Every structure is written in structure tokens, then in C-alpha cells.
């Protein structure tokens, strides 16, 4: 099951419980796959919240059976230095300090830390100490917020 279909299965469960669906990551392992689901809430996320969502998702995923083998389900908060996983996240955090890793060199570099200046149709513009650089969305391997001082 691809990430989009997986999200279509998970999102209604998470949002139906009153949480914000931040995103999901799936990684296949040799013996067991791993599914990480990130949830958020205006009042924060507790361990009890994660447990409740995990229990509800487990039942749904058992019925939907999206994976061919065993997997581990983890539910957590995206955290303070949260990963930006889609265009809406980039737009929401425009003006914030970010770290962006690119799959391809952009202006001779693959890693950029600075202020997320804007989001365009093609990419994200990060204002670094060396100037502004636009990283194509298709080349972003990982992007996350950076808390001041880290």
C-alpha cells in the first residue's frame, strides 16, 4: 500500500478521535516493517493519547490488512523539531527556522539550515547565511523545524 492510500486509511481514524493527523512513515525491515503515525493536538499529545490512537488504529489496520507481513505500529507526537511532511506544513511554518536535506546538490550543497522564506509551485526557498536557495520539492529528502539554539 502506498503512503497516500495508507494516509487515506489512517487520517479519518485519527481525526475522528479529535487529533490532527500530521503524517505517517512506513519503512520495510528484513523481519518486520515499521509504521510510524504522527498525531498532534492543540493541547499537546500525551502518552495516553498515543495509546488510545494506537489501539484504535490497530483494529482498523487489522481489518484493512495493508501489509503483507508483520509490522510494528508506533504512534507519537511530531515533537518540537517536527518533520515537515507536505506542502501544507511548509506553508504553515513559513518564517520559521528549518533544516532541509536534498537528494540532489543545489548550488553545490545538499544540506540547508535557515529561515523558510517562502513556498513556490516548484520548491521551498530557504534563506541561509550564504543567501536564499530554492530546493525543488521533488528533491527534498527530509525537512524539519529547528528550535533556536540547536
PASEBA-1860 file (N, C-alpha, C; in nm, 3 decimals):
! residues 150
1> XXXXXXXX> 0.085/-0.118/0.000/0.000/0.000/0.000/0.089/0.124/0.000 ~ 0.062/0.217/-0.089/0.143/0.338/-0.095/0.103/0.434/0.018 ~ 0.188/0.534/0.041/0.168/0.626/0.151/0.037/0.703/0.140 ~ -0.002/0.739/0.019/-0.126/0.814/0.000/-0.247/0.730/0.041 ~ -0.252/0.604/-0.002/-0.362/0.516/0.036/-0.359/0.484/0.185 ~ -0.239/0.470/0.238/-0.225/0.445/0.381/-0.278/0.564/0.461 ~ -0.243/0.684/0.419/-0.292/0.805/0.485/-0.444/0.814/0.475 ~ -0.500/0.774/0.362/-0.645/0.777/0.345/-0.714/0.682/0.441
9> XXXXXXXX> -0.645/0.579/0.482/-0.697/0.482/0.578/-0.681/0.533/0.722 ~ -0.569/0.598/0.750/-0.535/0.639/0.886/-0.599/0.772/0.925 ~ -0.597/0.868/0.835/-0.644/1.005/0.866/-0.784/1.009/0.928 ~ -0.884/0.941/0.869/-1.018/0.951/0.927/-1.026/0.898/1.071 ~ -0.948/0.797/1.102/-0.947/0.741/1.237/-0.890/0.844/1.335 ~ -0.774/0.900/1.300/-0.707/0.998/1.386/-0.794/1.122/1.405 ~ -0.843/1.176/1.296/-0.924/1.297/1.304/-1.058/1.271/1.371 ~ -1.114/1.152/1.352/-1.239/1.115/1.418/-1.225/1.108/1.570
17> XXXXXXXX> -1.104/1.089/1.617/-1.077/1.085/1.761/-1.043/1.225/1.815 ~ -1.043/1.325/1.728/-1.020/1.463/1.773/-0.875/1.509/1.765 ~ -0.791/1.435/1.694/-0.650/1.472/1.681/-0.622/1.522/1.540 ~ -0.509/1.584/1.524/-0.462/1.629/1.393/-0.371/1.519/1.339 ~ -0.400/1.474/1.219/-0.313/1.375/1.153/-0.196/1.451/1.092 ~ -0.075/1.431/1.148/0.042/1.503/1.099/0.105/1.431/0.981 ~ 0.106/1.298/0.985/0.164/1.221/0.877/0.202/1.082/0.923 ~ 0.255/1.006/0.829/0.297/0.869/0.860/0.423/0.837/0.781
25> XXXXXXXX> 0.504/0.750/0.839/0.624/0.699/0.772/0.619/0.548/0.777 ~ 0.644/0.485/0.666/0.649/0.339/0.661/0.788/0.298/0.616 ~ 0.847/0.205/0.687/0.976/0.153/0.644/0.972/0.001/0.654 ~ 1.015/-0.063/0.548/1.018/-0.209/0.544/1.149/-0.257/0.604 ~ 1.141/-0.352/0.692/1.261/-0.410/0.751/1.278/-0.552/0.701 ~ 1.389/-0.613/0.735/1.414/-0.751/0.692/1.312/-0.847/0.752 ~ 1.290/-0.832/0.882/1.198/-0.923/0.950/1.061/-0.863/0.972 ~ 1.060/-0.732/0.994/0.936/-0.667/1.029/0.938/-0.523/0.980
33> XXXXXXXX> 0.826/-0.480/0.930/0.812/-0.342/0.884/0.775/-0.253/1.003 ~ 0.786/-0.123/0.983/0.754/-0.026/1.087/0.665/0.083/1.029 ~ 0.556/0.111/1.098/0.466/0.219/1.060/0.463/0.318/1.175 ~ 0.510/0.440/1.148/0.506/0.548/1.247/0.397/0.646/1.206 ~ 0.307/0.672/1.298/0.198/0.766/1.275/0.218/0.882/1.372 ~ 0.214/1.003/1.318/0.234/1.123/1.399/0.101/1.196/1.415 ~ 0.067/1.225/1.541/-0.057/1.295/1.571/-0.025/1.424/1.648 ~ -0.115/1.519/1.638/-0.096/1.644/1.710/-0.231/1.685/1.768
41> XXXXXXXX> -0.227/1.781/1.859/-0.348/1.834/1.922/-0.314/1.972/1.976 ~ -0.410/2.061/1.975/-0.388/2.198/2.024/-0.339/2.201/2.168 ~ -0.382/2.103/2.248/-0.341/2.096/2.389/-0.217/2.009/2.410 ~ -0.153/1.966/2.302/-0.039/1.875/2.313/-0.083/1.731/2.306 ~ 0.013/1.641/2.305/-0.014/1.499/2.293/0.052/1.426/2.410 ~ -0.025/1.344/2.478/0.027/1.267/2.591/0.047/1.121/2.552 ~ 0.110/1.047/2.639/0.127/0.903/2.617/-0.009/0.834/2.609 ~ -0.104/0.878/2.691/-0.238/0.820/2.687/-0.305/0.846/2.552
49> XXXXXXXX> -0.281/0.964/2.494/-0.336/0.995/2.361/-0.279/0.898/2.257 ~ -0.149/0.879/2.262/-0.082/0.790/2.167/-0.132/0.647/2.181 ~ -0.151/0.604/2.304/-0.200/0.468/2.330/-0.342/0.451/2.275 ~ -0.428/0.550/2.299/-0.567/0.542/2.251/-0.571/0.536/2.099 ~ -0.494/0.620/2.032/-0.492/0.621/1.886/-0.433/0.490/1.834 ~ -0.327/0.442/1.899/-0.265/0.316/1.858/-0.365/0.200/1.867 ~ -0.440/0.195/1.976/-0.538/0.087/1.993/-0.646/0.094/1.885 ~ -0.693/0.214/1.856/-0.797/0.231/1.753/-0.743/0.196/1.614
57> XXXXXXXX> -0.622/0.246/1.584/-0.563/0.218/1.453/-0.533/0.070/1.435 ~ -0.489/0.004/1.541/-0.458/-0.139/1.531/-0.579/-0.217/1.481 ~ -0.695/-0.185/1.538/-0.817/-0.255/1.495/-0.849/-0.229/1.350 ~ -0.838/-0.104/1.308/-0.867/-0.069/1.168/-0.766/-0.134/1.074 ~ -0.639/-0.129/1.110/-0.536/-0.187/1.024/-0.546/-0.339/1.019 ~ -0.592/-0.401/1.126/-0.614/-0.546/1.123/-0.721/-0.582/1.021 ~ -0.825/-0.499/1.013/-0.933/-0.524/0.917/-0.887/-0.492/0.774 ~ -0.822/-0.376/0.757/-0.778/-0.332/0.624/-0.662/-0.417/0.572
65> XXXXXXXX> -0.578/-0.465/0.663/-0.463/-0.550/0.630/-0.378/-0.493/0.515 ~ -0.321/-0.372/0.535/-0.248/-0.307/0.426/-0.108/-0.364/0.400 ~ -0.059/-0.450/0.488/0.078/-0.501/0.474/0.078/-0.651/0.456 ~ 0.175/-0.700/0.381/0.180/-0.844/0.354/0.244/-0.924/0.467 ~ 0.316/-0.859/0.556/0.382/-0.930/0.664/0.366/-0.858/0.796 ~ 0.441/-0.902/0.896/0.430/-0.838/1.027/0.487/-0.696/1.025 ~ 0.433/-0.612/1.113/0.480/-0.475/1.123/0.461/-0.427/1.267 ~ 0.534/-0.321/1.302/0.522/-0.258/1.432/0.455/-0.123/1.409
73> XXXXXXXX> 0.353/-0.092/1.490/0.285/0.037/1.482/0.332/0.124/1.596 ~ 0.378/0.245/1.563/0.418/0.343/1.663/0.336/0.470/1.640 ~ 0.280/0.524/1.747/0.206/0.650/1.739/0.275/0.748/1.832 ~ 0.305/0.866/1.779/0.372/0.967/1.862/0.338/1.107/1.815 ~ 0.381/1.203/1.895/0.370/1.344/1.860/0.480/1.374/1.758 ~ 0.459/1.471/1.669/0.567/1.507/1.578/0.682/1.579/1.650 ~ 0.660/1.625/1.773/0.765/1.687/1.851/0.788/1.833/1.815 ~ 0.876/1.897/1.890/0.906/2.038/1.869/0.981/2.058/1.738
81> XXXXXXXX> 1.079/1.974/1.712/1.154/1.983/1.586/1.090/1.890/1.484 ~ 0.962/1.914/1.462/0.881/1.827/1.379/0.923/1.825/1.233 ~ 0.902/1.710/1.174/0.931/1.693/1.033/0.819/1.759/0.952 ~ 0.857/1.829/0.849/0.761/1.889/0.757/0.738/1.788/0.646 ~ 0.616/1.737/0.635/0.590/1.621/0.550/0.509/1.651/0.425 ~ 0.454/1.773/0.415/0.376/1.804/0.296/0.374/1.956/0.274 ~ 0.318/1.996/0.164/0.319/2.138/0.126/0.246/2.224/0.229 ~ 0.140/2.171/0.289/0.067/2.247/0.391/0.156/2.275/0.511
89> XXXXXXXX> 0.240/2.180/0.550/0.333/2.201/0.661/0.431/2.313/0.628 ~ 0.483/2.313/0.506/0.577/2.419/0.465/0.508/2.555/0.473 ~ 0.386/2.561/0.423/0.313/2.689/0.426/0.287/2.734/0.569 ~ 0.250/2.640/0.654/0.220/2.672/0.794/0.342/2.727/0.867 ~ 0.460/2.678/0.833/0.580/2.718/0.905/0.671/2.813/0.827 ~ 0.615/2.881/0.724/0.691/2.984/0.655/0.730/3.090/0.759 ~ 0.856/3.130/0.755/0.907/3.226/0.852/0.979/3.159/0.969 ~ 0.971/3.027/0.976/1.036/2.952/1.084/1.173/2.903/1.041
97> XXXXXXXX> 1.254/2.871/1.140/1.388/2.816/1.115/1.373/2.667/1.082 ~ 1.437/2.624/0.972/1.426/2.487/0.925/1.561/2.429/0.885 ~ 1.563/2.299/0.876/1.676/2.225/0.819/1.619/2.143/0.705 ~ 1.678/2.158/0.587/1.631/2.086/0.469/1.746/2.006/0.411 ~ 1.721/1.878/0.386/1.820/1.791/0.321/1.766/1.756/0.184 ~ 1.851/1.771/0.085/1.813/1.748/-0.053/1.876/1.620/-0.106 ~ 1.805/1.552/-0.196/1.859/1.433/-0.261/1.963/1.469/-0.367 ~ 1.953/1.590/-0.418/2.046/1.634/-0.523/2.115/1.762/-0.478
105> XXXXXXXX> 2.236/1.787/-0.526/2.302/1.913/-0.491/2.227/2.033/-0.551 ~ 2.209/2.135/-0.470/2.151/2.262/-0.514/2.255/2.367/-0.481 ~ 2.305/2.433/-0.584/2.414/2.530/-0.567/2.531/2.466/-0.493 ~ 2.558/2.339/-0.527/2.674/2.268/-0.473/2.657/2.210/-0.334 ~ 2.537/2.218/-0.277/2.514/2.167/-0.141/2.388/2.082/-0.136 ~ 2.381/1.997/-0.032/2.261/1.915/-0.011/2.191/1.946/0.122 ~ 2.259/2.017/0.211/2.203/2.048/0.343/2.191/2.198/0.362 ~ 2.074/2.242/0.407/2.049/2.385/0.424/1.979/2.409/0.558
113> XXXXXXXX> 2.028/2.505/0.631/1.963/2.547/0.755/1.945/2.697/0.749 ~ 1.824/2.740/0.776/1.793/2.882/0.771/1.645/2.904/0.790 ~ 1.598/3.018/0.744/1.457/3.053/0.758/1.382/3.009/0.632 ~ 1.270/2.943/0.652/1.185/2.905/0.539/1.118/3.033/0.490 ~ 1.171/3.089/0.383/1.128/3.220/0.336/0.995/3.215/0.262 ~ 0.978/3.113/0.177/0.852/3.100/0.103/0.843/2.963/0.037 ~ 0.722/2.934/-0.006/0.694/2.809/-0.076/0.645/2.848/-0.215 ~ 0.704/2.786/-0.316/0.662/2.813/-0.454/0.601/2.686/-0.512
121> XXXXXXXX> 0.554/2.695/-0.633/0.499/2.578/-0.703/0.607/2.469/-0.719 ~ 0.732/2.513/-0.731/0.842/2.419/-0.758/0.916/2.374/-0.635 ~ 0.922/2.459/-0.532/1.005/2.422/-0.419/0.990/2.512/-0.298 ~ 1.085/2.493/-0.207/1.089/2.574/-0.085/1.213/2.662/-0.090 ~ 1.197/2.787/-0.052/1.308/2.881/-0.052/1.356/2.896/0.092 ~ 1.484/2.862/0.114/1.544/2.872/0.247/1.645/2.986/0.243 ~ 1.630/3.080/0.337/1.723/3.191/0.347/1.832/3.152/0.448 ~ 1.951/3.122/0.395/2.064/3.082/0.478/2.158/3.200/0.496
129> XXXXXXXX> 2.264/3.180/0.574/2.366/3.285/0.592/2.433/3.319/0.461 ~ 2.437/3.222/0.368/2.502/3.243/0.239/2.407/3.299/0.133 ~ 2.280/3.319/0.170/2.182/3.370/0.074/2.064/3.274/0.061 ~ 1.969/3.313/-0.022/1.849/3.232/-0.041/1.873/3.125/-0.147 ~ 1.816/3.007/-0.123/1.828/2.898/-0.219/1.692/2.828/-0.229 ~ 1.655/2.791/-0.351/1.529/2.720/-0.371/1.559/2.572/-0.392 ~ 1.505/2.490/-0.303/1.522/2.345/-0.312/1.395/2.289/-0.375 ~ 1.406/2.219/-0.487/1.286/2.162/-0.550/1.214/2.066/-0.455
137> XXXXXXXX> 1.082/2.075/-0.451/1.004/1.987/-0.365/1.035/1.840/-0.394 ~ 1.053/1.809/-0.521/1.081/1.669/-0.559/1.216/1.620/-0.508 ~ 1.303/1.712/-0.469/1.436/1.674/-0.423/1.449/1.675/-0.270 ~ 1.347/1.724/-0.200/1.356/1.730/-0.054/1.349/1.589/0.003 ~ 1.458/1.549/0.067/1.461/1.418/0.132/1.396/1.426/0.269 ~ 1.431/1.532/0.342/1.379/1.549/0.478/1.387/1.698/0.513 ~ 1.282/1.746/0.577/1.281/1.884/0.624/1.219/1.883/0.765 ~ 1.275/1.964/0.853/1.223/1.971/0.988/1.241/2.110/1.044
145> XXXXXX> 1.163/2.141/1.147/1.180/2.267/1.217/1.306/2.258/1.302 ~ 1.369/2.370/1.323/1.487/2.377/1.409/1.457/2.475/1.521 ~ 1.471/2.427/1.644/1.449/2.513/1.759/1.573/2.600/1.775 ~ 1.553/2.728/1.803/1.666/2.820/1.820/1.765/2.763/1.918 ~ 1.892/2.774/1.884/2.000/2.727/1.970/2.042/2.584/1.941 ~ 1.978/2.518/1.843/2.020/2.381/1.812/2.089/2.372/1.680
END
